[in-house]
Amino acid sequence: MSKLHGNAVMAAATFAYFASVMQRSSMGVGSLSAVEKFHTSATALSALAVFQLVVYAVMQIPVGVLLDRFGARILIIIGAISMTLGQFIVALAQTIEVAYIGRMLVGLGDAFTFISMVRLIVAWNEPKQVPKQQQLLTSLGQLGQIASAVPFAILLANTGWQNAFEIAASIALLSVVFSVLFIKNEPEHEKHSRHEMTIRIATKQLVENIRFAGVRMSFWTHFTLQSSGSVFALLWGVPYLVSGQGQSREFASSMLIFQTALGLVLGFFLGWLASNYPRMRVRVVVIVASAIIFAWVVMALLPGRAPSWLLVTLVFVIAAGGPASMLALDFSRTFTPKERLGSANGFVNVGGFLATFVTMAVAGTILDFVQQSTGSSSPYTLEGFRWAMSAQIAVLGLGLAMFLLELRKTRQTVDV
């Protein structure tokens, strides 16, 4: 019976994450439509995603503390309700300022979902199975990005802004129902009282986590590997491919699908690798991070528009970052006792989204600056995107350097 319950919990949690990824990535598909609807600049457009991700990142540590105190079930339910409300507001928005409010509510709800799902995976699976399950269920949840890239994009093109976002909100509402019906915090025989876990104690545990170099190393792992794929999928990928590189919207949508599908395949492989060869994790981090940096250097130095095959290669490389970033949570799991894993993962999960919203904001500012400098009629030009997307090189270089620094400190006390 416990296994049956566990499967139901995992299915409901995965659907909640699927719904959250769909809500999160819907603006990436709708970014060009947002330009037409709100008649806005690149900086203002980037703020739609940046405000959402700032709320997400700021809430990660508080959510981690709340997770240790109250458990995953109630947090996932609250998150799904917030995303439902946020998407309905976006659907009805007539000004970009109102859309900001809706996307911030989406970011708030999204913040409650992912690390809560990870906590459920740890609670309902044997330790050796956790890395595989984290990769599998996270990859399945990432199919929400395909839901944005195909059916949502079709709805947006054929039924308009309001109908598309209302249907997206309905998916989040459905996850509320599934979460209420099927999610439990842990198996019956492992139930423990959280009444002794006060917010003060949970906060103290958070400080204790951050003091350990291994948790900080996990933070920089996520910072370095997760951000490039998120920047591409959540906002700038479609404008970069269509307006910057002269590709069709169909090609851009296919690249988002390719990015997600490849992440799913690589997720299976990396889950198996982390489970059976944990000492390989550090090498994977360094190799994938270096490859992403090199790919953006190539794109920056290319004199003209890139051929299609090179754009496919670029997406292939940055797609590896998503599943590889999950190694951050696997590092954290091996360093951190279960009772304070929520606050540790909350801190670690800040990393990738901090890098993401910083890169998004800088890119938007650069696009507008290049437009003013060149006198172009649009900020979305090849030259603008060359400089804007190159901002990632500095961000990722910082992340990789800090990862290596914290790795050296971690190895003084832990074999990793």
C-alpha positions, 0 to 999 in steps of 0.5 A: 500500500505504501508503494501505491501511495508513493507512486500517487504522491510522485505523480501528483508532485510531478504534475504540480512541477509540470504545471509550474514549469509551464506557467514559468516558461509561458512568457518565453513563448509569448515574449514577442506577443507581449511586445505587440500587446504592450508596445514596450521596450526590451528593458521593460519586456525583460522586467516581465521575466526578471520580476517573476524570477526575483520573487522566485529567488528571494522566496527560495530560502524562506520556502526552504525554512517553511518546508522544514517546518510544515512539509511539502504538501501545503506548500505545493498547494499554496504555490499552485493557487498563487500561479493560478491567480497570477496567470489569470491576472496576466490573461486579463492585463491591459497594461504591462504593469498589471502583467508584472503583478501577475508574473510576480504571483507566478514566480511566488507560486513557482518558488513553493513547488520545486524544492517541495517536490525534491523533498517528497522524492527524498521522503518516498524513495530509498537513498540509492534511488533518489538521484535517479528519481530526481533526474527522472521526475524533474525531466518529466516536469520539464515537459511543461516547457514543451507544453508552452512551446507547442500547444500554448504557442498554438493557442496564443497564435490562434485564440489570442492572449487572454484565452491562451493564458486562461487555459494555462491558468486552468492547468495550474488549477488542476494541479491544486486538485491533484495535490489536495487529493494525493500528496502526503508528506511522507509514508505513515511509518516515517511520520514525525511531528514538526511542531518542535521545528519552529521557524527560529530553529529552522532559520538557525539550521539554514545558517548552519547549512550555509557555513558549510563549504559543500552547500556553498559549492552546491549553490555555485553548481546551480548558479553556473549550470542552470542559468543559460538554459533558463535565460534562453527558454524563459525569455530571450531564446525566441527573440534571439532566434527569430529577430536576431538570427533571422529564423522562423518562429517554427524553428524557434519553437522546435529549438525549445522542444529540442532543448527540453527533450534533450534535457530529458534524455541527459537527465536519465543518463546523469541520474544513473551516473550520479547514483553509480559513479558519484565521484564523476559529478565534479567532472560533469560540472566542469565539462558542461560549464566550460562547454556552455561558456565556449559556445557563447564565446563562439556566437559572440565572435561569429561575424554574421548570422549563424547557420542553422546547424550551429544554432542547433549545436548551441541549443544542444550545449545549453540544454545539458546545463539543466539536468547537470544543474540537478547535481547541485541538489545531489551534492546537497543531499549527500552533505545535509541531514534530512531534517534540514534539507529544505533550507539547504535546497532552498539556498542552493536553488537560489543560485541558478535563478539569481544568475538567470534574472541578473543575465536577463536584466543585463541583456535587456539593458544592453539591447536598448543601449545598442539600439540607442547607439546604432540608431536602429528601429528595433532593439532586437537586432543581430548586433544587439543580441551579440552583446546582450547574450555575451553577458552570460560569459562573465556570469558563468565564468564567475560561477565556475571560478567560485565552484572551483574555490568552494570545491577545494574547501569542501575537499578539506573535510569531505570526499567529493 
